[in-house]
């Protein structure tokens, strides 16, 4: 991979850019970011990462080896139409657009191009993304290896069937936001119990890191929970409240709603 352009300059694009540079996979000079109208955002990315930026990529898109579609889903059709005349079969297109199928992207390009759909998350910025991807019919084994190696530089990577990507989007893509929301609640409860903000924050961070590493040990989460929960103890008291307030049902409904929205977005943009 020699030159890569991000069509779109939002938080996910920035996370990938930061991860690619930090890992040493690409130099800033090999990376270009573009967006439709926000000059200040492009200047920010240039100043922070020293990458190339362009306001309107247009014809220049032909010189890139890899094109990452990172715009908002509602802007996908317009963005692809703008670069469509200059796309060619030697290029690899990687879409990180939630809910938009490979068939729909292929339809907008009006060409038989190698297209990969991937769902990284913002932990890519610290090389801890959990990324899943699926490959279209014109993607070669060599390109699959290339994509796998690319996403390995920003975390773990798994190849899945495209039908699984709605679930991946909900669990791995949106999942960090759900975790952060849980942390917000933990921080608030700690403050209400009299802990100062800095102490509470560090305790919660260390607790989550430790819990994640315990999960990596291979033990099932139900077993780990039971090991902490002594009869009549503090954990049991808290778990009882979670049960009474239907915590598990709430989480399941949350994730299913995110997956449903991913499917709805796909239907809205499915090529007729």
C-alpha positions in Angstrom: 0.0 0.0 0.0 1.7 3.2 -1.2 -0.9 6.0 -1.0 -4.2 6.2 0.8 -7.0 8.8 0.8 -9.8 9.2 3.3 -13.0 10.5 1.8 -14.3 12.1 4.9 -12.4 13.5 7.9 -14.5 12.6 10.9 -13.5 10.9 14.2 -13.2 7.4 12.7 -11.0 8.6 9.9 -8.8 10.4 12.4 -8.6 7.3 14.6 -7.4 5.2 11.6 -5.0 7.9 10.5 -3.5 8.2 14.0 -3.2 4.4 14.3 -1.6 4.0 10.8 1.0 6.6 11.6 1.6 5.5 15.2 2.2 1.9 14.0 4.6 3.0 11.4 2.6 1.4 8.6 2.4 4.6 6.6 4.1 7.9 6.8 2.1 11.1 7.0 3.1 11.9 3.4 1.4 8.7 2.2 -2.0 9.8 3.7 -4.4 12.3 2.4 -7.7 13.4 4.0 -10.5 15.3 2.3 -13.9 16.5 3.1 -16.6 18.5 1.4 -16.7 21.8 3.2 -14.9 22.0 6.6 -11.5 23.7 5.9 -10.9 24.1 9.6 -11.1 20.4 10.2 -8.6 19.6 7.4 -6.2 22.2 8.8 -6.5 20.6 12.2 -5.6 17.1 10.8 -2.7 18.6 8.8 -1.4 20.4 11.9 -1.7 17.5 14.2 -0.6 14.6 11.9 1.2 16.4 9.1 -0.8 14.5 6.5 -1.8 15.9 3.1 -5.3 17.5 2.9 -7.5 18.4 0.0 -10.7 20.3 -0.1 -12.0 18.7 -3.3 -10.2 15.5 -4.3 -12.0 15.1 -7.6 -9.8 13.9 -10.4 -6.8 13.5 -8.1 -8.4 10.4 -6.6 -7.0 8.4 -9.5 -3.5 8.5 -8.1 -4.3 6.7 -4.9 -3.9 3.0 -4.3 -6.5 2.7 -1.6 -9.6 4.8 -1.0 -11.3 4.8 2.4 -14.9 5.9 2.3 -15.4 7.6 5.7 -18.2 10.1 5.1 -21.6 10.1 6.9 -23.8 7.4 5.4 -26.3 10.1 4.1 -23.5 11.6 2.1 -22.3 8.4 0.6 -24.0 8.6 -2.8 -23.0 12.2 -3.5 -19.3 11.5 -2.4 -19.0 8.4 -4.6 -20.6 10.1 -7.6 -18.1 12.9 -7.3 -15.1 10.5 -7.6 -16.8 7.9 -9.8 -15.3 9.0 -13.2 -11.8 8.7 -11.9 -12.0 5.3 -10.1 -10.2 2.4 -11.7 -9.9 -1.4 -11.1 -6.3 -1.2 -9.7 -7.6 0.6 -6.7 -9.0 -1.0 -3.5 -12.0 0.7 -1.9 -12.5 0.2 1.8 -15.8 1.4 3.2 -16.2 2.1 6.9 -19.8 3.4 6.3 -22.2 1.8 8.8 -25.1 0.0 7.2 -24.2 0.5 3.5 -23.8 -2.8 1.6 -21.1 -3.7 -0.9 -23.7 -4.0 -3.6 -24.9 -0.5 -3.0 -21.4 0.9 -3.1 -20.8 -1.1 -6.3 -24.0 0.4 -7.8 -22.8 4.0 -7.1 -19.4 3.3 -8.6 -20.9 1.8 -11.8 -17.7 -0.3 -12.1 -16.5 -3.7 -11.2 -14.1 -2.7 -8.4 -12.6 -4.5 -5.4 -14.6 -3.3 -2.4 -14.2 -4.2 1.2 -16.6 -3.2 4.0 -15.0 -2.8 7.4 -16.2 -1.8 10.8 -13.3 -0.5 13.0 -14.0 1.5 16.2 -12.4 4.6 17.6 -10.0 2.6 19.7 -8.0 2.4 16.4 -6.4 5.6 17.6 -4.5 3.6 20.3 -4.1 0.5 18.1 -6.9 -1.4 20.1 -9.7 -1.5 17.5 -11.8 -4.6 17.2 -12.3 -4.6 13.4 -14.4 -6.9 11.3 -14.5 -6.8 7.5 -16.0 -8.5 4.6 -14.9 -8.6 1.0 -16.8 -8.1 -2.3 -16.6 -10.4 -5.3 -13.7 -8.6 -7.1 -11.4 -8.6 -4.1 -8.3 -10.8 -4.5 -6.7 -13.0 -1.9 -3.7 -10.7 -2.0 -6.0 -7.7 -1.2 -7.6 -9.6 1.6 -4.2 -10.1 3.1 -3.4 -6.4 2.5 -6.6 -5.4 4.3 -6.0 -7.8 7.2 -2.4 -6.4 7.6 -3.7 -2.9 7.5 -6.3 -3.4 10.2 -3.9 -5.5 12.3 -1.8 -2.3 12.7 -4.7 -0.7 14.6 -5.9 -3.7 16.6 -7.5 -7.1 16.1 -9.2 -8.0 12.9 -11.7 -10.7 11.9 -13.1 -11.5 8.4 -16.9 -12.2 8.5 -19.8 -12.7 6.1 -21.5 -9.5 5.1 -24.7 -10.6 6.8 -22.9 -10.4 10.2 -21.9 -6.7 9.8 -25.0 -5.3 11.3 -24.3 -7.2 14.5 -20.6 -6.2 14.4 -21.6 -2.6 14.0 -23.8 -2.8 17.1 -21.4 -4.8 19.3 -17.9 -3.6 18.2 -18.6 -0.4 16.4 -21.1 1.2 18.8 -20.1 -0.9 21.8 -17.4 1.5 23.1 -20.0 4.2 23.4 -22.1 1.9 25.5 -19.2 1.2 27.8 -18.4 4.9 28.1 -22.0 5.5 29.1 -21.7 2.9 31.8 -18.5 4.6 33.0 -20.3 7.9 33.2 -22.8 6.3 35.5 -20.0 4.8 37.6 -18.3 8.1 37.9 -21.5 9.9 38.9 -22.3 7.3 41.6 -18.7 7.5 43.0 -19.1 11.3 43.3 -22.4 11.0 45.0 -20.7 8.6 47.5 -18.1 11.2 48.3 -15.1 10.1 46.2 -13.2 12.9 44.5 -13.3 13.0 40.8 -9.6 12.1 40.1 -9.6 9.2 42.5 -12.9 7.8 41.1 -11.7 8.1 37.5 -8.5 6.2 38.1 -10.1 3.5 40.2 -12.7 2.9 37.4 -10.1 2.9 34.7 -7.9 0.4 36.5 -11.0 -1.7 37.4 -12.1 -1.9 33.7 -8.6 -2.8 32.5 -8.3 -5.5 35.1 -11.8 -6.9 34.3 -10.9 -7.0 30.6 -7.7 -8.9 31.3 -9.6 -11.4 33.4 -11.9 -12.0 30.5 -8.9 -12.6 28.3 -8.0 -15.5 30.7 -10.7 -17.5 29.0 -13.1 -17.7 31.9 -16.7 -17.1 31.1 -18.1 -13.8 32.4 -20.8 -15.5 34.3 -18.2 -17.5 36.3 -16.1 -14.4 36.9 -19.1 -12.6 38.2 -20.0 -15.5 40.5 -16.4 -15.6 41.9 -16.9 -12.0 43.1 -20.4 -12.4 44.4 -20.4 -13.6 48.0 -23.8 -14.5 49.5 -25.1 -11.6 51.4 -22.3 -9.3 50.3 -21.9 -6.0 48.6 -21.7 -7.3 45.1 -24.8 -9.4 45.5 -26.7 -6.3 46.7 -25.7 -4.4 43.6 -26.4 -7.4 41.2 -29.8 -7.7 42.8 -30.7 -4.2 41.8 -29.4 -4.7 38.2 -31.6 -7.7 38.0 -34.6 -5.8 39.4 -34.1 -3.0 36.9 -33.7 -5.5 34.0 -30.1 -4.6 33.2 -29.6 -7.6 30.9 -32.7 -6.9 29.0 -31.8 -3.2 28.7 -28.3 -4.0 27.2 -29.7 -6.6 24.8 -32.4 -4.2 23.6 -29.8 -1.5 23.2 -27.5 -3.6 21.0 -30.4 -4.9 19.0 -31.7 -1.4 18.4 -28.2 -0.4 17.1 -28.2 -3.4 14.8 -31.7 -2.6 13.6 -30.6 1.0 12.8 -27.7 -0.4 10.8 -30.1 -2.5 8.8 -32.5 0.4 8.2 -29.6 2.6 6.9 -28.7 -0.2 4.5 -32.3 -0.4 3.2 -32.6 3.3 2.8 -29.5 3.3 0.5 -30.0 0.0 -1.2 -29.6 0.3 -5.0 -33.0 0.0 -6.7 
